[in-house]
């Protein structure tokens, strides 16, 4: 049966042939078992500041000012402009008035620190992906630029048949929570960063790759990268029980 489009083996052979010092022995099309978790997420998205709300939030964060009148005097503007901007920032969750004076929220403080006006958008459908061996999150470039299959079946028009590599390890119940707690979360979700998720639904998926067995260390090619992919090699080795191989050395030596 014909499945989703993927790199033909002749293209992988061409790419391997362009790598100096690589002596391939066999090209093996494989399907790596992975996990996809569908969620409804409240996401944090970056936007550009308008001019005055940027200055106002910086004054709150850096100048120790918090009153409408003193802020108006500081900027040399009418208090009504400060009040109108403050109400807008309150509406998007960037400040509040616990005692009648303006104070940045955590979202407002983060926005000032990063120089981007973050907005929270609830109910965003999102797919979080995890590898099937260690249940680690999949990097954003692979999550968005790879071919993902709902079933472990893929035959290309040239007759290339991809075979699944075993079954995935169980996905821990706290995998999503651990992902959301990571400081580098955007590396796995992209610019729309989830801060809360609801209604998770987990399903198994498969990622087509080519294992290139060589006279020395193996290589793995996928869709998301033009050359040998150290990340996919690591995932394959975890599945095959050969994770003690020096993956960093392989990736550095056989890079594009």
Secondary structure, DSSP 8 states (H G I E B T S, - for coil): ---S----HHHHHHHHHTSTT--EEEEEEEEEEEEEEEEEEEEEEEE---HHHHHHHHHHHHS----HHHHHHHHTS-HHHHHHHHHHHHHTTSEE-TTSS-EE-HHHHHHHHHTSEEEEEEEEEEEEEEETTT--B--HHHHHHS-EESSS-EE-TT--EEEEES------TTHHHHHHT-TTTHHHH-SSEEEEEEEEEEEEEEEEEEEEEESSS-EEE-SSSSS--HHHHHHHHHHHT-TTS-HHHHHHHT--
